[in-house]
Amino acid sequence: MAEIRISNHAREQMRERGISEEMVLGIISTPQQTIRQGPEKLIYQSIEYFAEEKRNFLVRVFVNIIKRPNLVITVYRTSKIEKYWQDED
């Protein structure tokens, strides 16, 4: 895995949304899906179980891959898994 830095904005979002740094780094290292968003960004995403809500959420990690080290720019979780999940063709 390339060297990763997490922006202050992303850390704030992680704190507000109950997403740990370990989860973010795990998703980046072994994502269930990777989606390119333009030439500079990759979205790493995985379905994760959150015990406090007793349900699955899709966690999406947006990374600027042009920056060195790569920069996590934002992180969020959504219950709208089918909206963002990319079906394999």
Stockholm file with secondary structure:
# STOCKHOLM 1.0

chainA/1-89         MAEIRISNHAREQMRERGISEEMVLGIISTPQQTIRQGPEKLIYQSIEYFAEEKRNFLVRVFVNIIKRPNLVITVYRTSKIEKYWQDED
#=GR chainA/1-89 SS CCCEEECHHHHHHHHHHTCCHHHHHHHHHSCSEEEEETTTEEEEEEEEEETTTTEEEEEEEEEESSSSSEEEEEEEEESCHHHHCCCCC
#=GC SS_cons        CCCEEECHHHHHHHHHHTCCHHHHHHHHHSCSEEEEETTTEEEEEEEEEETTTTEEEEEEEEEESSSSSEEEEEEEEESCHHHHCCCCC
//
